[in-house]
Amino acid sequence: MPILQWLNKEEAVVTARNCSYRLLEQVPELSYGEPNTENMLIQGDNLEALKALIPTHAGRVKCIFIDPPYNTKSAFEHYDDNLEHSKWLSMMYPRLELLHQLLAEEGSIWITIDDNESHYLKVIMDEIFGRKSFISSICWQSRYSRSNDSNISLSHNTIHLYAKQPELWKTIRNRLPRTGEQAKQYKNPDNDPNGPWRAIPWDAPNLRENLSYPITTPTGKVRFPPAGRCWSRTEEQWLELVDKGLAYFGKAGSGAPSFKSYLKDASGIVPNTWWPHEEAGHTDEAKKELHLLFGKDNAFGTPKPERLMQRILHIATNEGDLVLDSFLGSGTTAAATHKMNRKYIAIELGEHAVTHCQPRMVKVIDGEQGGISKGVNWQGGGGFNFYRLGEVIFNENGSLKEGISFNALASHIWYSDTKTSLEQTEKSPLLGVHNGVAYYLLYNGILGDKRPDGGNVLTSKVLAILPEHPTDPENGKKVIFGETSRMGAARLKKENIVFKQIPYDVKGR
């Protein structure tokens, strides 16, 4: 597969791996609403924030939407969109690698971009996600007016769509509801009690002898398929429609055969690649949404409309699914996701995480009625927790720093050994079982005593009080992390234990 090369790509390829793990520390005074929520608003560098999420959220995110800087050589008030081309690629590559790790197997990622970097982004997406994961490049009509100062006036942005497992995603992807304009195709000229309907022609292309039978109209006229065509289904299937009263021959009763298809039975619309502004919103609409929230003098330079996010979330998710945006900007993704009863992780680097995103989400929880609120009957409620990046878990040489919490270390150890997220509901030295192996962590006095023989050091006494192997108590393999072991090699082998010493056997990369 062809790949893209640029200055310093070799460094970009290892950036995600070499990025230090940091803790996420909650900021109570900036959190709001219901405290027991999974919704996260994170202020900090999105590379480090994504790395911090890997141990707890890898493979759990159903939908990722990002609207990264477009590298347009113009500067916006709230972020710098003036990155040299190779730097832009080096900035995107490691972040896309981490997003790939966070995406669920049935998940999808949507990225808005313009022509400056669209084609380059497509190539590095192919490299990271695989060409087979590519679904489509959607053309969103972001502007409805023309710019007379341009050689060719820009009317659209591109949305690159990838799914981790395209065939799996196809089975869960939702269709779009029919618009009022599409529903107008259905009429009810005969006052059918089943409601509006439209006539579907019974003929089809090609010639098949068993599908070329005669059909008699109510006026007695005999109809055959038009030249070069046949009927779409068998005679038995046609007679079933006649018995159900669904056959239709036009107002005069002698026209070409067709059948009634009712609006009430119509399925949703398969999404296509052209999203006009009437259906998915536009940038002027987005700016007006922010003006209502913050006033014209304190708005954001390049927002996306809530209707665009509503369409993406409708297609890609259902209520309760987890959505992630690591280039949050003005907070549109979090706002629309919250109103549509999805969970979210939202990351923003700049001060507008506090000046724009956090206040916007407070307004959403309080029931603000802008954007899609009326369309989804939003009445307010819920909550989010605000986080900032805290201390680094590992030193520059990759060894564990002192004083790290049990939960942070447990999440990291579990992910490092299993490549899955830790889902421990109650704090316990038994982290869980993966592929028949039970993992334990003896750290930070988890057994109630920080003395060597009280819990952080593996001894016969500690082994006796550890929770037994859940699936194979007698012979199940155990991996135990601790400060040291006072059990000999023969005893460890007999107990089917692999002991790993903290901090030496805990790696930061």
C-alpha atoms as one frame of an Amber mdcrd trajectory, in Angstrom:
protein
   0.000   0.000   0.000   1.393   3.439  -0.892   2.245   5.551   2.135   2.914
   9.242   2.624   6.399  10.488   3.471   7.250  13.878   4.946   9.972  15.582
   6.925  10.274  14.070  10.434   7.728  11.312   9.771  10.013   8.821  11.549
   9.654  10.894  14.708   5.884  11.245  14.287   5.458   7.470  13.996   6.923
   6.887  17.484   5.466   9.988  19.166   2.386   8.229  20.533   4.448   5.349
  21.903   6.961   7.679  23.571   4.354  10.054  25.008   4.314   9.874  28.817
   1.287   8.599  30.690  -0.282  11.260  32.875  -3.092  11.102  35.381  -6.390
  12.865  34.837  -7.276  14.952  37.883 -10.829  16.089  38.451 -11.500  19.792
  39.064 -14.630  19.803  41.277 -15.269  23.541  41.012 -15.566  23.279  37.204
 -17.612  20.062  37.188 -21.386  20.493  37.057 -24.679  18.667  37.435 -25.087
  15.054  38.443 -21.772  13.854  39.949 -22.130  10.172  39.071 -21.558  10.610
  35.357 -19.144   9.207  32.799 -19.161  12.463  30.841 -15.697  14.013  30.797
 -14.554  17.500  29.777 -10.750  17.537  29.736  -8.486  20.574  29.441  -5.025
  19.761  28.159  -2.902  18.684  25.231  -5.012  16.147  23.386  -2.062  13.828
  22.694  -1.357  13.443  26.418  -5.060  13.312  27.248  -5.669  10.539  24.707
  -2.697   8.601  26.089  -4.109   9.006  29.608  -7.423   7.509  28.411  -5.915
   4.395  26.820  -5.774   2.220  29.988  -9.410   2.931  30.879 -11.148   3.484
  27.542  -9.284   1.528  24.847 -11.774  -0.149  22.514 -14.793   1.481  24.175
 -15.554   4.564  22.053 -18.457   4.057  19.640 -18.033   7.265  17.646 -15.138
   9.685  17.257 -15.690  13.094  15.685 -12.846  15.564  15.274 -12.626  18.923
  13.562  -8.850  19.518  13.582  -7.141  22.733  12.464  -7.377  22.889   8.680
  -3.857  24.324   8.153  -5.303  27.186   6.107  -2.438  29.602   6.839  -4.855
  31.854   8.696  -4.896  32.462  12.442  -8.070  32.331  14.483  -8.606  34.107
  17.757  -8.905  30.967  19.866  -6.305  28.702  18.260  -3.434  28.836  15.807
  -4.371  27.335  12.442  -1.051  28.243  10.839   1.005  25.058  10.889   3.557
  24.249   8.238   2.465  21.203   6.207   4.920  18.622   7.591   4.282  19.839
  11.151   0.544  19.447  10.593   1.011  15.861   9.433   3.324  15.140  12.375
   0.722  16.613  14.718  -2.108  14.482  13.307  -0.365  11.112  12.924   0.191
  10.148  16.607  -3.231  11.448  17.614  -4.882   9.283  14.963  -2.919   6.281
  16.242  -4.293   6.778  19.758  -7.811   7.391  18.445  -7.586   4.082  16.589
  -6.781   2.332  19.867  -9.710   3.991  21.645 -12.244   3.164  18.916 -14.531
   0.175  19.499 -14.541  -2.674  16.976 -18.022  -1.578  15.852 -17.089   2.100
  16.026 -16.547   4.807  13.414 -14.453   7.976  13.131 -15.561  11.142  11.299
 -13.102  13.935  10.486 -14.026  17.280   8.939 -11.369  18.899   6.759 -11.060
  21.204   3.760  -9.069  20.863   0.539  -5.775  22.115   2.005  -5.044  18.819
   3.767  -7.957  16.548   2.823  -6.076  14.283   0.440  -3.017  13.993   2.682
  -5.246  13.179   5.642  -6.931  10.452   3.585  -3.561   8.785   2.907  -2.415
   8.735   6.540  -5.883   7.524   7.593  -5.471   4.656   5.124  -2.098   3.883
   6.692  -3.330   3.897  10.301  -6.884   2.535   9.962  -6.369   0.502   6.762
  -7.838   1.103   3.313 -10.494  -1.522   3.994 -11.792   0.615   6.856 -12.587
   3.545   4.573 -16.343   4.094   4.186 -16.738   7.383   2.321 -15.764  11.026
   1.949 -18.892  13.066   2.575 -19.391  16.491   1.024 -21.026  18.818   3.556
 -22.320  22.119   2.151 -20.888  24.293   4.891 -21.652  27.580   3.109 -24.663
  28.668   1.058 -23.332  32.076  -0.070 -20.582  32.804  -2.609 -17.355  34.689
  -2.054 -16.595  37.090  -4.908 -13.003  37.498  -3.672 -12.102  33.860  -4.435
 -10.966  32.238  -7.662 -13.574  29.572  -6.946 -15.878  30.123  -4.008 -15.614
  27.431  -1.320 -18.988  25.842  -0.569 -18.122  22.622   1.243 -16.006  20.749
   3.748 -15.136  17.076   3.444 -15.936  14.554   6.172 -13.734  11.464   5.939
 -15.513   8.457   7.447 -13.760   5.259   8.535 -15.096   2.270  10.472 -12.826
  -0.110  12.351 -14.828  -3.095  11.057 -16.910  -1.844   8.071 -19.091  -4.950
   7.739 -19.847  -4.900  11.461 -20.529  -1.164  11.408 -22.952  -1.587   8.500
 -25.154  -3.815  10.647 -25.502  -1.205  13.411 -25.437   2.028  11.400 -28.758
   3.859  11.570 -30.678   5.229   8.597 -31.759   8.847   8.455 -35.406   9.765
   9.041 -37.334  10.954   6.008 -37.587  14.692   5.643 -40.870  16.506   5.053
 -39.867  17.019   1.429 -39.243  13.293   0.957 -42.551  12.453   2.630 -44.344
  14.605   0.019 -43.699  11.812  -2.497 -46.480   9.903  -0.730 -50.095  10.871
  -1.550 -53.524   9.481  -0.724 -55.759  10.258  -3.726 -58.126   7.350  -2.995
 -58.461   7.997   0.762 -56.779   4.696   1.560 -57.276   3.991   5.311 -53.589
   2.984   5.536 -52.575   6.565   4.804 -50.313   8.156   2.187 -48.713   5.869
  -0.391 -46.780   5.951  -3.629 -46.855   3.654  -6.644 -43.835   1.430  -7.243
 -43.526   0.167 -10.854 -43.730  -3.614 -11.226 -41.370  -3.857 -14.220 -37.600
  -4.342 -14.011 -34.617  -4.348 -16.407 -33.396  -7.392 -18.368 -35.354 -10.330
 -19.753 -36.342 -13.447 -17.804 -38.859 -15.881 -19.282 -40.446 -16.789 -15.944
 -41.020 -13.072 -15.215 -42.807 -12.235 -18.495 -46.338 -13.409 -17.681 -49.503
 -11.473 -18.682 -51.262  -9.182 -16.173 -54.912  -8.258 -16.629 -55.974  -4.749
 -15.533 -59.382  -3.972 -13.882 -60.633  -2.712 -17.273 -59.783  -6.057 -18.902
 -56.693  -4.858 -20.754 -53.842  -7.401 -20.773 -50.395  -6.037 -19.997 -46.957
  -7.521 -20.736 -43.591  -6.112 -19.673 -42.278  -3.241 -21.839 -39.795  -4.128
 -24.576 -36.446  -5.265 -23.184 -37.769  -5.600 -19.626 -39.545  -8.130 -17.410
 -41.682  -8.019 -14.266 -39.787  -7.566 -11.023 -41.126 -10.672  -9.266 -43.060
 -13.879  -9.899 -46.716 -14.194 -10.874 -47.500 -15.733  -7.474 -46.059 -12.666
  -5.745 -48.107 -10.382  -7.985 -51.316 -12.263  -7.195 -50.574 -11.914  -3.477
 -50.441  -8.134  -3.934 -53.745  -8.256  -5.841 -55.381 -10.230  -3.018 -54.126
  -7.634  -0.496 -55.554  -4.778  -2.545 -52.133  -3.293  -3.217 -52.161  -3.524
  -7.033 -52.481  -0.183  -8.847 -52.980   0.604 -12.535 -53.243   4.380 -12.540
 -56.331   6.575 -12.244 -57.961   5.067 -15.310 -57.414   1.496 -14.116 -55.668
   0.355 -17.297 -52.126   1.709 -16.887 -48.855  -0.102 -16.303 -48.920  -2.400
 -13.238 -47.531  -1.034  -9.981 -48.122  -1.553  -6.276 -48.749   0.650  -3.276
 -45.908   1.398  -0.842 -47.170   3.138   2.312 -45.393   5.941   4.127 -46.115
   4.258   7.462 -44.127   1.203   6.320 -41.265   3.118   4.732 -37.840   2.551
   6.263 -35.365   5.334   6.906 -33.129   6.771   4.219 -29.667   5.338   3.598
 -27.199   8.229   4.122 -25.506   9.504   0.984 -22.357  11.530   0.371 -24.053
  14.884  -0.311 -25.195  16.739   2.807 -26.875  20.031   1.815 -26.996  22.844
   4.346 -30.786  22.595   4.549 -30.376  19.155   6.132 -27.074  19.388   8.045
 -26.730  23.074   8.907 -24.042  25.552   7.880 -21.369  27.764   9.413 -23.579
  30.875   9.669 -26.087  28.835  11.634 -23.294  27.652  13.936 -22.131  31.220
  14.580 -25.677  32.320  15.426 -25.939  29.436  17.916 -22.813  30.701  19.676
 -23.920  34.347  19.532 -27.014  33.369  21.509 -24.819  31.648  24.099 -21.907
  34.077  24.412 -22.750  37.227  22.465 -21.192  38.425  19.204 -18.044  39.769
  20.873 -17.156  36.497  22.585 -17.949  33.868  19.970 -15.706  31.220  18.457
 -14.132  31.622  15.017 -14.899  28.335  13.261 -17.780  26.473  14.935 -19.799
  23.570  13.564 -23.616  23.598  13.778 -25.393  21.279  16.171 -27.459  19.917
  13.269 -24.306  18.529  11.645 -23.427  16.697  14.831 -27.016  15.522  15.242
 -26.884  13.849  11.820 -23.528  12.161  12.489 -24.586  10.960  15.944 -27.915
   9.681  14.621 -26.152   7.570  11.984 -23.261   6.324  14.120 -24.657   5.908
  17.647 -27.600   5.079  19.866 -28.534   6.420  23.286 -25.936   5.559  25.916
 -23.075   5.105  23.440 -19.729   6.794  24.113 -18.616   9.640  21.833 -15.176
  11.296  21.797 -14.007  14.635  20.385 -10.350  15.518  20.976 -10.485  18.870
  19.118 -13.533  20.203  20.940 -13.272  23.850  19.867 -16.430  25.640  20.963
 -18.034  22.523  22.470 -20.588  21.651  19.781 -19.925  17.900  19.876 -20.370
  17.705  23.647 -23.513  19.863  23.522 -25.235  17.823  20.812 -24.114  14.523
  22.347 -25.472  15.499  25.769 -28.826  16.596  24.308 -29.106  13.280  22.437
 -28.485  11.230  25.609 -25.110   9.852  24.604 -22.018   9.790  26.829 -18.966
  11.804  25.855 -15.299  12.533  26.377 -14.415  16.029  25.167 -10.840  17.387
  25.052  -9.684  20.954  24.447  -6.253  22.470  24.931  -6.811  26.201  25.169
  -8.311  28.498  27.771 -11.625  28.361  25.927 -12.063  24.949  27.554 -12.911
  27.123  30.571 -14.223  30.267  28.878 -16.432  28.582  26.256 -16.794  24.795
  26.566 -17.460  24.548  30.291 -20.008  27.423  30.392 -21.728  26.055  27.290
 -22.178  22.647  28.920 -23.503  24.285  32.079 -26.134  26.012  29.937 -26.982
  22.706  28.230 -27.510  20.973  31.570 -29.646  23.902  32.695 -31.871  23.324
  29.633 -30.838  25.952  27.049 -33.087  25.862  23.986 -30.707  26.757  21.152
 -29.390  24.488  18.411 -31.156  21.108  18.245 -32.831  21.426  21.655 -36.398
  21.775  20.418 -35.934  19.109  17.737 -34.842  16.493  20.306 -37.135  17.811
  23.072 -34.217  18.695  25.309 -35.318  19.729  28.803 -31.973  19.762  30.622
 -30.368  17.442  33.157 -27.317  15.228  33.511 -23.823  16.361  34.350 -20.128
  16.271  33.494 -16.839  16.116  35.345 -14.059  18.523  34.422 -10.472  17.241
  34.350  -6.975  18.564  33.838  -3.833  16.601  33.132  -2.011  15.812  36.318
   1.303  14.249  37.187   3.300  12.022  34.893   3.016   8.349  35.892   6.445
   7.400  34.594   9.855   9.069  34.696  11.766   9.987  31.541  13.513   6.615
  31.616  10.124   4.856  31.641  10.156   3.750  35.293   7.232   4.243  37.667
   7.133   7.415  39.731   6.529   7.172  43.458   3.143   7.922  44.981   0.918
   6.901  42.070  -2.599   5.862  43.122  -3.725   2.235  43.095  -6.472   2.893
  40.515  -4.078   4.596  38.086  -1.461   1.869  38.321  -4.066  -0.909  38.143
  -5.570   0.534  34.950  -2.141   0.879  33.364  -0.955  -2.630  34.323  -4.171
  -4.248  33.121  -4.036  -2.483  29.770  -0.306  -3.174  29.289  -0.781  -6.913
  29.751  -4.230  -7.440  28.188  -4.656  -4.517  25.752  -8.165  -4.046  27.131
  -9.677  -1.482  29.490  -9.966  -2.282  33.185 -13.593  -2.559  34.264 -13.144
  -3.189  37.971 -16.299  -2.161  39.849 -14.909  -2.537  43.372 -11.350  -1.846
  44.491  -9.607  -5.182  44.944  -6.141  -6.699  44.493  -7.773  -9.019  41.938
  -8.004  -6.904  38.800  -9.720  -9.534  36.692  -9.223 -12.547  34.434  -8.044
 -12.362  30.834  -7.572 -15.451  28.630  -7.673 -17.651  31.709  -5.022 -15.649
  33.594  -5.935 -13.861  36.843  -4.109 -10.565  37.447  -3.390  -9.177  40.927
  -1.847  -5.930  42.147  -0.292  -5.576  45.604   0.227  -1.859  45.956  -0.476
   1.124  48.156  -1.829  -0.962  51.053  -4.643  -2.532  49.042  -4.969  -5.214
  51.733  -5.099  -2.615  54.492  -1.493  -2.581  55.660   1.553  -1.059  53.967
   4.068  -3.090  55.984   5.964  -5.738  53.969   4.067  -8.659  55.481   0.770
  -6.819  55.335  -0.028  -6.589  51.663   2.503  -4.957  49.307   4.912  -7.901
  49.405   3.952 -11.389  48.240   4.268 -13.784  51.174   2.526 -17.031  52.053
   0.279 -15.072  54.421  -0.683 -12.576  51.713  -1.276 -15.339  49.162  -3.651
 -17.050  51.600  -5.899 -14.000  51.877  -5.876 -13.011  48.191  -9.150 -13.652
  46.315  -8.965 -17.036  44.632  -8.708 -17.464  40.885 -12.332 -16.883  39.749
 -12.454 -19.522  37.011  -9.856 -22.093  38.151  -9.216 -21.887  41.920  -6.999
 -24.974  42.028  -4.629 -24.582  39.083  -5.410 -21.265  37.389  -2.452 -19.164
  36.310  -1.887 -15.957  38.297   0.178 -12.885  37.448   0.903 -10.915  40.623
   2.459  -7.441  40.684   4.036  -6.341  43.951   7.001  -4.640  45.586   8.854
  -7.937  46.069   8.252 -11.636  46.632   9.378 -13.695  49.598   8.241 -16.907
  48.013  10.875 -19.055  46.298  10.883 -20.004  42.640   9.734 -23.566  43.386
   6.749 -22.371  45.421   5.778 -19.834  42.742   5.896 -22.569  40.110   3.828
 -24.900  42.272   1.177 -22.203  42.761   1.283 -21.364  39.012   2.278 -17.748
  39.796   4.232 -15.334  37.633   5.527 -12.566  39.907   6.297  -9.112  38.471
   8.117  -6.566  40.582   7.033  -2.931  40.953   8.433  -0.642  39.602  10.927
  -2.606  37.469   8.439  -4.796  35.615   6.013  -1.947  34.983   6.872  -0.179
  31.763   5.737   3.260  30.675   5.845   2.464  26.961
